[in-house]
Amino acid sequence: MEYKHSGSSVGANRKHVQITPKYRYRMMRSEKLKVFCRVAIEEACKKHGIRIEIIKVMEEHVHLIADVPRTMSDALALQIIKGGSSYLLFRICPNLRKRYLRGHFWTGGYFCDGVGNSNFTATYTYIENQELHHSASR
């Protein structure tokens, strides 16, 4: 695990995040929209110093492991990820406004949990194998 050094502190703040489009619509069915969604999330994160280690865009949700600055709260990190990516998605794909008239692409809720040294590999593998996980449950 790579630690960040800043001033007199050393540490990491990796988060496993899952976000879902509003009403759990299967918005990312097309490969084009999956790519747009991935790019929008990556750009929103890059702008605020959040480093994405892995991201997997499924039809109706997104999983990612993000290395968040240690001074940033989970709520602020998710506000940046969801708000910034939503803003960019509506600019890239104006047709999304037909489904989401009020401009809220993501649900109000989210899943966010810390990922430490002991469970990083398991979480990374879980995200990497999302297609297998979801094809088995159907």
Number of C-alpha atoms within 10 A of each C-alpha: 9 7 10 13 10 9 5 5 9 10 13 18 18 23 23 21 21 20 22 23 22 18 10 13 15 14 19 19 13 10 12 9 17 18 13 17 22 16 15 23 24 18 16 20 23 13 11 15 11 20 16 17 13 14 20 17 22 18 18 16 18 21 22 22 24 22 20 20 17 15 7 12 12 17 11 10 20 19 13 18 23 24 18 19 24 21 15 18 23 17 13 14 12 10 11 15 15 9 13 14 9 8 15 17 24 20 13 12 12 13 12 19 12 16 21 14 10 9 10 17 12 11 17 18 11 14 21 16 12 16 14 10 12 10 8 8 6 5
